Every structure is written in C-alpha cells, then in structure tokens.
Amino acid sequence: MDPLSGVLSLLKPQNTMCSGFDVGGDWSIQFPQHEGIKCYALVSGRCWLSVEDRSEAVRLKAGDCILLPLGRPFRLASDLALSSVDFRSMYSGPLNGGIATWNGGGDVSGVGGYFELAGNPAGILLGMLPAIVHITRESEKSALRWSMERMMQELREPQPGSPLVLQHLAHLMLVQALRAHLAEGLKGGVGWLSALADQEVGPALSAMHEDPAHPWTLQELADRAGMSRSGFAKRFKETVGATPIDYLTRWRMLLAGDRLANSGDPISVIARSLGYESESAFSTAFKRVMGCSPRRYSRVGNPVPAHP
C-alpha cells in the first residue's frame, strides 16, 4: 500500500458531515475552531478566506478547493471589512446534508466536508500540513470537479442512499486534494508528506510502506533512492524529520496499534507480521513509540501522539 493510502487508512475519517452554501449580496461568516479536517470547494462566484493566526487572506474563485487541517477559526466573506455573523445563523435546518442559503443566495456557492479523524495518528497527517492547503492549478482542479458537482446534486436532490454517497464523495475530495497538494511539490516542508514529493527520498519511503516487515538496512534504502548511505541518511532526516530506521519503527508500531485495536490478532502474530522474531523485542519497541505496552493498548487503545 502506498504511503498516502496507508496513513489515510489508519486515520479512518469518521463522523463525516457534508453540506453546501449559497450566499448573495454582502456577507461575512465566521466559523469556530474545529477538530479534524475540513475540505471546501467553491462551485460558483468568488470570496475571501481568512484563517486565524495567518497574516494573509486567500482569494477563492469557482473551482478552487481548500483543506483546513489545523482546526483554526476561519472566516469566509465577500468583503473582510464587514462584521461577521456566526455560521449557525445560515442554517434553519440540520447542519449535515443540506444547503444553507444566506441573503437570498445566487452569488457564491460551495460544498464542503468535515472529517473527524480517529486516534492520535491523526497528528501524522495534520502536523505536516499548512493552515490552508489551496488547490489552484487548473490541471489539478479538474480532478475535483466531478466530485464537487456530484456532491452539490446529492445535496439539492436527496435520494435513497444519499448520506452514504456524500460520505464517500467527501472522502474522495480529501484524497484528491492531498494528491493535488503533493503535485505542487511541497518544497521546504518537513515530514512524510513532503518526502513523498521528493524524487530521491520518496521511493525509499514508499518501499518501507509497501513492505514494513522487511529488515530494511540503510544501504538498501539508499539504493532505492540512488544515493550514497551518508547522503541518503542526511537527506532523509532533513526531509522527514526522523532517521530512516526511526521512521520505519514508528510506522510499524502505528500499524501494530491499528491491528491491536481492531483485528483481535494475538500479539505474537502481529509481531512476526511486522518483522519481529521475538514478542519481547516487539513489545519493547511498541512501548517506546506508543507509550504503553501492547497488552494495555489492546484494552484501552490510547497511544500517545506518534509521528513517523
């Protein structure tokens, strides 16, 4: 499994909420701090996006897609000089599964999804993203258009099964937006997501995700990257923020945590499947990374934050 799919499979987006908005005239709407990640796409019109603690506002136009992964309060507005109203003022019905109309609508419309992410592994993804992920390139936006248009249709004309369709469409938009973000290069970032965009480090990272049980050596990974051992070790640490072996160990433990919480497999079986010949060695590594023993984790499922 490729790294992006692997991490998203552990995050298990849940409690998805999908809705649309249609606003007209002069307006400014404030949204509060949130957990998880929000994904919005502007279907028509133009507006401003301002995120707390980010100095520059972003001008959005039809077709643009944004991710808001850090949970900060934000504002959407036709004019940022206007006083804001709370977003709940837009909704006369349920917040999930409908379209909110404000000031008669007709000028700016959009759709969005909200995802709560299961467990502390969410920090792997969210911690490596900026406050705003803004997808603007036409070639990347085209992949999102079908999802946006279909989501708006499901919201305007609900049919049997619409809640499930909306959930899958929202997940699809999230993956497509992250793909687009990767395609833009992520120059200067630190973390596994930035490493995926790195032509040298990326193949080594993918190899570890494809076969985490393999006893990878620094030399093998350097060969995958087409670099010397010392050059690869330095580049990996600079790009990912951890040594290759530390990253591999942490990724194995996150996989182990998922299986302990969800599969019912014995610890010895999980240990062997991840390349550990002894349960003792596995348990020592697990406790170091996850903050508790595998047995305790299987009972309470409560790891400390762990970042590959």
C-alpha positions as a printed NumPy array, in Angstrom:
array([[  0.   ,   0.   ,   0.   ],
       [  1.383,   3.433,  -0.913],
       [  2.173,   5.842,   1.963],
       [ -0.772,   8.192,   1.397],
       [ -3.272,   5.31 ,   1.302],
       [ -1.59 ,   3.696,   4.285],
       [ -1.765,   6.745,   6.51 ],
       [ -5.332,   7.606,   5.49 ],
       [ -6.403,   4.022,   6.203],
       [ -5.114,   4.379,   9.768],
       [ -6.745,   7.768,  10.245],
       [-10.164,   6.336,   9.442],
       [-12.142,   9.524,   8.716],
       [-15.41 ,   9.3  ,  10.62 ],
       [-18.373,  11.398,  11.735],
       [-18.36 ,  12.961,   8.29 ],
       [-20.603,  15.976,   7.771],
       [-21.343,  17.335,   4.303],
       [-23.214,  20.497,   3.427],
       [-23.487,  23.26 ,   0.875],
       [-23.925,  27.012,   0.986],
       [-25.42 ,  29.581,  -1.368],
       [-24.972,  33.257,  -0.448],
       [-25.742,  36.584,  -2.041],
       [-25.017,  40.282,  -1.586],
       [-22.502,  41.461,   1.029],
       [-21.663,  38.878,   3.677],
       [-19.076,  37.687,   6.184],
       [-19.451,  34.391,   8.043],
       [-17.322,  33.21 ,  10.981],
       [-16.567,  29.536,  11.635],
       [-15.225,  28.358,  15.022],
       [-12.241,  26.224,  15.925],
       [-12.717,  22.626,  14.828],
       [-11.252,  19.187,  15.337],
       [-10.299,  17.007,  12.393],
       [-10.032,  18.384,   8.864],
       [-12.345,  20.438,   6.657],
       [-12.435,  20.351,   2.865],
       [-14.278,  23.042,   0.879],
       [-14.772,  23.599,  -2.818],
       [-16.17 ,  26.77 ,  -4.372],
       [-18.694,  25.885,  -7.071],
       [-19.516,  29.416,  -8.255],
       [-18.528,  33.032,  -7.556],
       [-15.6  ,  34.479,  -5.599],
       [-14.918,  35.178,  -1.934],
       [-12.194,  35.695,   0.663],
       [-10.897,  33.144,   3.151],
       [ -9.17 ,  34.35 ,   6.317],
       [ -7.715,  31.89 ,   8.865],
       [ -6.823,  32.947,  12.407],
       [ -3.063,  33.436,  13.003],
       [ -2.377,  33.539,   9.277],
       [ -1.467,  37.012,   8.125],
       [ -2.618,  36.856,   4.505],
       [ -6.171,  36.188,   3.367],
       [ -6.758,  33.97 ,   0.326],
       [ -8.918,  34.921,  -2.638],
       [-11.038,  31.979,  -3.774],
       [-12.704,  31.592,  -7.149],
       [-15.01 ,  28.996,  -8.69 ],
       [-13.333,  25.596,  -8.89 ],
       [-10.838,  26.256,  -6.105],
       [-10.533,  23.646,  -3.368],
       [ -9.151,  24.184,   0.126],
       [ -8.234,  21.988,   3.066],
       [ -8.237,  23.437,   6.575],
       [ -6.339,  20.838,   8.597],
       [ -5.186,  22.638,  11.734],
       [ -8.542,  23.391,  13.318],
       [ -8.126,  27.164,  13.498],
       [-11.136,  29.513,  13.38 ],
       [-11.709,  30.965,   9.923],
       [-13.92 ,  33.352,   8.014],
       [-15.469,  33.359,   4.536],
       [-16.567,  36.755,   3.24 ],
       [-17.382,  38.864,   0.224],
       [-15.545,  41.696,   1.997],
       [-13.266,  41.145,   5.002],
       [-14.062,  44.644,   6.303],
       [-17.611,  43.572,   7.105],
       [-18.708,  42.429,  10.566],
       [-19.199,  38.665,  10.732],
       [-22.152,  36.513,  11.734],
       [-21.823,  33.061,  13.261],
       [-22.101,  30.3  ,  10.654],
       [-25.024,  28.737,  12.524],
       [-27.102,  31.76 ,  11.529],
       [-27.155,  30.408,   7.976],
       [-28.819,  27.149,   8.9  ],
       [-32.524,  26.883,   9.667],
       [-32.368,  23.068,   9.431],
       [-29.768,  20.38 ,  10.24 ],
       [-26.101,  21.256,   9.722],
       [-25.498,  17.989,   7.889],
       [-26.747,  17.091,   4.434],
       [-28.385,  20.31 ,   3.222],
       [-27.702,  23.622,   1.522],
       [-27.801,  26.822,   3.559],
       [-28.991,  29.987,   1.794],
       [-27.996,  33.443,   3.028],
       [-29.061,  36.879,   1.745],
       [-31.151,  35.211,  -0.944],
       [-28.205,  33.321,  -2.45 ],
       [-27.203,  33.487,  -6.105],
       [-23.696,  34.961,  -5.924],
       [-21.377,  32.42 ,  -4.285],
       [-21.964,  28.692,  -3.732],
       [-19.851,  25.863,  -2.469],
       [-19.774,  22.438,  -0.87 ],
       [-17.73 ,  21.032,   1.958],
       [-16.962,  18.053,   4.104],
       [-15.845,  17.737,   7.698],
       [-13.958,  14.707,   8.966],
       [-13.18 ,  13.682,  12.488],
       [-10.045,  11.561,  12.445],
       [ -9.746,   8.535,  14.684],
       [ -6.946,   8.393,  17.239],
       [ -3.669,  10.149,  17.826],
       [ -2.183,   9.023,  14.478],
       [ -4.143,  11.968,  13.053],
       [ -1.116,  14.058,  14.038],
       [  0.887,  12.309,  11.325],
       [ -1.187,  13.952,   8.637],
       [ -2.358,  17.199,  10.213],
       [  1.027,  18.108,  11.669],
       [  2.6  ,  18.075,   8.224],
       [  0.131,  20.41 ,   6.521],
       [ -0.045,  24.217,   6.454],
       [ -3.015,  26.14 ,   7.872],
       [ -4.505,  26.388,   4.363],
       [ -3.979,  23.938,   1.523],
       [ -5.173,  25.886,  -1.518],
       [ -5.553,  23.98 ,  -4.798],
       [ -5.448,  26.413,  -7.72 ],
       [ -3.76 ,  24.703, -10.675],
       [ -6.258,  24.017, -13.44 ],
       [ -4.849,  20.555, -14.146],
       [ -5.361,  19.55 , -10.506],
       [ -8.75 ,  21.216, -10.046],
       [-10.217,  19.283, -12.969],
       [ -9.965,  16.056, -10.959],
       [-12.13 ,  17.625,  -8.242],
       [-14.909,  18.994, -10.436],
       [-16.868,  15.779, -10.799],
       [-16.85 ,  15.236,  -7.027],
       [-17.934,  18.826,  -6.365],
       [-20.759,  18.757,  -8.901],
       [-21.999,  15.357,  -7.762],
       [-21.953,  16.399,  -4.109],
       [-23.987,  19.528,  -4.865],
       [-26.51 ,  17.426,  -6.829],
       [-26.891,  14.978,  -3.939],
       [-27.438,  17.884,  -1.53 ],
       [-30.015,  19.622,  -3.751],
       [-31.867,  16.425,  -4.734],
       [-31.522,  13.834,  -1.937],
       [-32.191,  10.244,  -2.952],
       [-32.132,   6.914,  -1.128],
       [-28.538,   6.307,  -0.073],
       [-27.534,   9.992,  -0.335],
       [-25.864,  10.116,   3.111],
       [-23.529,   7.259,   2.135],
       [-22.825,   8.764,  -1.289],
       [-21.993,  12.109,   0.343],
       [-19.628,  10.44 ,   2.788],
       [-17.721,   8.671,   0.005],
       [-17.627,  11.824,  -2.125],
       [-16.217,  13.813,   0.787],
       [-13.501,  11.199,   1.333],
       [-12.739,  11.249,  -2.391],
       [-12.376,  15.038,  -2.32 ],
       [ -9.951,  14.75 ,   0.591],
       [ -7.721,  12.268,  -1.255],
       [ -7.864,  14.256,  -4.489],
       [ -6.933,  17.477,  -2.68 ],
       [ -3.981,  15.801,  -0.96 ],
       [ -2.838,  14.405,  -4.315],
       [ -3.021,  17.879,  -5.806],
       [ -1.088,  19.27 ,  -2.851],
       [  1.627,  16.672,  -3.453],
       [  1.725,  17.531,  -7.156],
       [  2.614,  21.12 ,  -6.285],
       [  5.933,  19.964,  -4.826],
       [  5.751,  20.902,  -1.122],
       [  9.184,  22.482,  -1.323],
       [ 10.75 ,  23.243,   2.046],
       [  8.32 ,  21.172,   4.114],
       [  9.352,  18.589,   6.691],
       [  7.528,  15.283,   7.213],
       [  6.384,  12.159,   5.419],
       [  4.003,  14.094,   3.145],
       [  6.793,  16.366,   1.911],
       [  9.03 ,  13.317,   1.488],
       [  6.516,  11.738,  -0.89 ],
       [  7.089,  14.642,  -3.265],
       [ 10.88 ,  14.244,  -3.058],
       [ 12.203,  12.317,  -6.082],
       [ 15.022,  10.699,  -4.075],
       [ 13.541,  10.148,  -0.61 ],
       [ 10.058,   9.282,  -1.913],
       [ 10.965,   5.853,  -3.38 ],
       [ 12.645,   4.778,  -0.123],
       [  9.638,   5.926,   1.894],
       [  7.301,   4.019,  -0.417],
       [  9.423,   0.876,  -0.096],
       [  9.081,   0.927,   3.703],
       [  5.317,   1.335,   3.445],
       [  4.966,  -1.411,   0.842],
       [  6.887,  -3.958,   2.94 ],
       [  7.192,  -2.793,   6.568],
       [  8.179,  -6.291,   7.754],
       [ 11.323,  -6.37 ,   5.603],
       [ 14.548,  -5.891,   7.636],
       [ 15.467,  -2.727,   5.787],
       [ 19.052,  -1.547,   6.079],
       [ 20.297,   1.964,   5.474],
       [ 22.196,   0.697,   2.423],
       [ 19.094,  -0.912,   0.869],
       [ 17.088,   2.268,   1.329],
       [ 19.92 ,   4.395,  -0.042],
       [ 19.995,   2.128,  -3.112],
       [ 16.257,   2.728,  -3.613],
       [ 16.969,   6.453,  -3.504],
       [ 20.003,   6.165,  -5.809],
       [ 22.213,   7.879,  -3.226],
       [ 25.18 ,   7.107,  -1.015],
       [ 24.416,   5.901,   2.513],
       [ 25.611,   9.088,   4.168],
       [ 23.931,  11.37 ,   1.634],
       [ 20.656,   9.496,   1.917],
       [ 20.693,   9.477,   5.729],
       [ 21.233,  13.25 ,   5.794],
       [ 18.614,  13.956,   3.137],
       [ 16.026,  11.686,   4.784],
       [ 16.469,  13.302,   8.197],
       [ 16.2  ,  16.792,   6.691],
       [ 13.088,  15.905,   4.675],
       [ 11.198,  13.615,   7.045],
       [ 12.384,  14.874,  10.433],
       [ 13.488,  11.416,  11.616],
       [ 16.139,   8.85 ,  10.728],
       [ 15.077,   6.115,   8.272],
       [ 15.156,   3.405,  10.949],
       [ 13.238,   5.541,  13.456],
       [ 10.621,   6.268,  10.809],
       [ 10.308,   2.572,   9.944],
       [  9.94 ,   1.597,  13.605],
       [  7.258,   4.208,  14.238],
       [  5.332,   3.225,  11.13 ],
       [  5.428,  -0.436,  12.185],
       [  4.106,   0.481,  15.62 ],
       [  1.232,   2.504,  14.182],
       [  0.284,  -0.479,  12.034],
       [  0.55 ,  -2.691,  15.111],
       [ -1.647,  -0.323,  17.114],
       [ -4.336,  -0.446,  14.442],
       [ -4.331,  -4.25 ,  14.446],
       [ -4.298,  -4.465,  18.237],
       [ -7.338,  -2.207,  18.395],
       [ -9.289,  -3.71 ,  15.516],
       [ -8.216,  -7.205,  14.466],
       [ -8.161,  -9.41 ,  17.558],
       [ -4.886, -10.984,  16.352],
       [ -2.518, -12.239,  19.08 ],
       [  0.47 , -10.032,  19.862],
       [  2.875, -12.759,  18.723],
       [  1.219, -12.9  ,  15.278],
       [  1.293,  -9.112,  14.886],
       [  4.942,  -9.021,  15.952],
       [  6.003, -11.602,  13.36 ],
       [  3.978,  -9.922,  10.603],
       [  5.957,  -6.721,  11.186],
       [  9.386,  -8.332,  11.135],
       [  9.978,  -9.036,  14.84 ],
       [ 11.218, -12.542,  15.655],
       [ 10.503, -12.165,  19.368],
       [  7.433, -10.796,  21.11 ],
       [  9.736,  -9.246,  23.714],
       [ 11.612,  -7.118,  21.156],
       [  8.334,  -6.051,  19.608],
       [  6.827,  -5.117,  22.975],
       [  9.888,  -3.031,  23.879],
       [  9.684,  -1.091,  20.596],
       [  5.927,  -0.673,  20.897],
       [  6.1  ,   0.764,  24.409],
       [  8.886,   3.162,  23.4  ],
       [  6.886,   4.541,  20.454],
       [  3.279,   4.284,  21.634],
       [  3.75 ,   4.986,  25.329],
       [  2.231,   1.773,  26.712],
       [  2.553,  -1.99 ,  26.349],
       [  0.776,  -3.821,  23.502],
       [ -1.463,  -5.597,  26.017],
       [ -2.583,  -2.35 ,  27.613],
       [ -3.082,  -0.76 ,  24.213],
       [ -5.286,  -3.629,  23.062],
       [ -7.503,  -2.963,  26.09 ],
       [ -7.687,   0.837,  26.028],
       [ -6.491,   1.87 ,  22.547],
       [ -4.964,   5.085,  23.812],
       [ -1.496,   5.793,  22.388],
       [  0.498,   8.951,  22.871],
       [  0.941,  11.021,  19.702],
       [  3.405,   9.34 ,  17.385],
       [  4.832,  10.912,  14.232],
       [  6.799,   8.896,  11.677]])
